Amino acid sequence: MSGQQAIATPASLQCVTFSLQNENYGIDVMQVQEVLRQIEVAPVPGAPSFVTGIINLRGNIVSVIDARARFGLPSAEATSLTRTIVIEVHQQIIGIVVDSVAEVIDVNPSDIEVTTNVGNDETSPYITGTVNSDDQLLVMIDLNKLIGDVEIGVTGGI
């Protein structure tokens, strides 16, 4: 037995895939609470531009973030495919509005290619890498980095 022990890693990581402006993204399914069809969002005066407002989700006030705005993408009208992914980050529940949600896939952590030139100035801090899945590029997002103090403050301050 050598002095280098392999760190145990999960055999696969389950990811929820979603799209924004024809790009595919993946997030850890363990942080996803549920996926909602479009619902009415109450605006929050003075909130950052990417915070669309709040919703009452079964008695809990939840901040909702526009993923397009957070990623520095142009806004788009909601369609029948638009969804709000309800996630848990930093012990807070947050909603993220995306163009569509596709599926849950298994990703082998060793298949995630760490890249430094993916995304733009807005998104690159949240991107952990990319995966080729079924002949399409999937950009992996770290929700813990995507959701920061500003978003938590919107929820916590209400």
C-alpha positions in Angstrom: 0.0 0.0 0.0 1.5 3.3 -1.0 1.5 6.5 1.0 -1.0 8.0 -1.3 -4.6 7.1 -0.5 -7.2 7.9 -3.1 -9.9 10.2 -1.8 -13.3 8.5 -2.1 -15.4 10.2 -4.8 -18.9 9.3 -5.8 -19.2 7.0 -8.7 -21.5 9.5 -10.4 -23.0 12.9 -9.8 -26.6 13.4 -10.6 -27.3 16.8 -12.2 -30.5 18.6 -13.2 -29.9 20.1 -16.7 -31.5 23.4 -17.8 -31.0 25.8 -20.7 -30.4 29.5 -21.0 -30.2 31.1 -24.4 -29.6 27.8 -26.2 -26.8 26.8 -23.8 -27.1 23.8 -21.5 -26.1 23.9 -17.8 -26.0 21.3 -15.0 -26.5 21.7 -11.3 -26.2 19.2 -8.4 -29.6 17.5 -8.0 -29.0 17.2 -4.3 -29.5 21.0 -4.0 -32.7 21.0 -6.0 -36.0 21.1 -4.0 -38.4 21.2 -6.9 -39.1 22.6 -10.3 -42.1 25.0 -10.7 -44.0 26.2 -13.8 -44.1 30.0 -14.1 -45.7 31.6 -11.0 -46.4 35.1 -10.0 -43.5 36.9 -8.4 -43.9 39.9 -6.2 -41.2 42.6 -6.9 -38.8 43.7 -4.2 -38.1 47.4 -4.3 -34.3 48.1 -4.3 -33.3 44.5 -5.0 -30.4 43.9 -7.4 -31.5 43.8 -11.1 -31.2 40.0 -11.3 -33.6 39.5 -8.4 -37.0 39.3 -9.9 -38.8 39.3 -6.5 -40.2 36.9 -4.0 -42.8 34.1 -3.9 -44.8 32.5 -1.2 -44.0 28.8 -1.4 -46.3 27.0 1.0 -45.9 29.7 3.6 -42.1 30.3 3.0 -40.9 33.5 1.4 -38.5 32.6 -1.3 -36.3 35.0 -3.3 -36.4 34.5 -7.1 -33.4 35.2 -9.3 -33.4 35.6 -13.1 -30.6 33.3 -14.2 -30.3 35.2 -17.6 -29.7 38.5 -15.7 -27.4 36.8 -13.2 -25.3 35.4 -16.1 -25.3 38.7 -18.0 -27.5 37.4 -20.8 -30.3 39.4 -22.5 -33.7 39.1 -21.0 -36.4 37.0 -22.7 -40.1 36.6 -22.5 -41.4 33.7 -20.4 -42.6 30.8 -22.5 -44.6 27.6 -21.7 -41.2 26.0 -21.1 -39.9 28.6 -18.6 -39.3 27.1 -15.1 -38.3 28.2 -11.7 -35.8 25.7 -10.1 -36.2 25.9 -6.3 -32.8 25.2 -4.7 -31.2 25.1 -1.3 -28.0 27.0 -0.9 -26.3 28.2 2.2 -29.3 26.9 4.2 -31.6 29.2 2.3 -34.3 28.4 -0.3 -33.9 30.3 -3.6 -35.7 30.2 -6.9 -33.9 30.5 -10.2 -35.8 31.2 -13.4 -34.4 29.4 -16.4 -35.6 29.0 -20.0 -36.3 25.3 -19.6 -35.5 22.2 -17.6 -34.5 19.1 -19.5 -33.7 16.1 -17.3 -31.7 14.5 -14.6 -28.5 12.9 -15.8 -25.6 11.0 -14.3 -22.2 12.6 -14.7 -19.0 10.9 -13.8 -16.9 13.5 -11.8 -13.8 12.4 -13.8 -15.5 13.5 -17.0 -15.8 17.1 -15.8 -13.2 19.1 -17.6 -12.0 22.1 -15.6 -11.9 25.0 -18.0 -10.8 28.6 -17.5 -12.1 30.1 -20.7 -15.7 29.2 -20.5 -18.4 31.8 -19.9 -18.0 35.5 -19.7 -16.9 37.9 -16.9 -20.3 37.4 -15.2 -20.5 33.6 -15.3 -16.9 32.3 -15.1 -16.7 32.5 -11.3 -19.7 30.1 -11.0 -18.5 27.5 -13.6 -16.8 24.4 -12.3 -16.2 22.9 -15.7 -17.8 21.3 -18.7 -19.0 17.8 -19.6 -19.7 16.3 -23.0 -23.0 14.5 -22.5 -24.9 12.9 -25.4 -22.9 15.0 -28.0 -23.8 18.2 -26.3 -21.7 20.5 -24.1 -23.0 20.8 -20.6 -21.7 23.7 -18.4 -21.5 22.7 -14.8 -22.5 25.5 -12.3 -21.5 25.7 -8.6 -24.7 27.0 -6.9 -22.8 27.8 -3.8 -20.8 30.4 -5.8 -23.7 31.5 -7.9 -25.9 32.4 -4.9 -24.0 34.9 -2.7 -24.6 37.3 0.1 -26.7 39.7 -2.0 -29.3 37.0 -2.8 -29.3 35.6 0.7 -29.8 39.2 2.0 -32.9 39.7 -0.1 -34.5 36.6 1.5 -33.2 37.2 5.0 -34.3 40.8 5.1 -37.9 40.2 4.4 
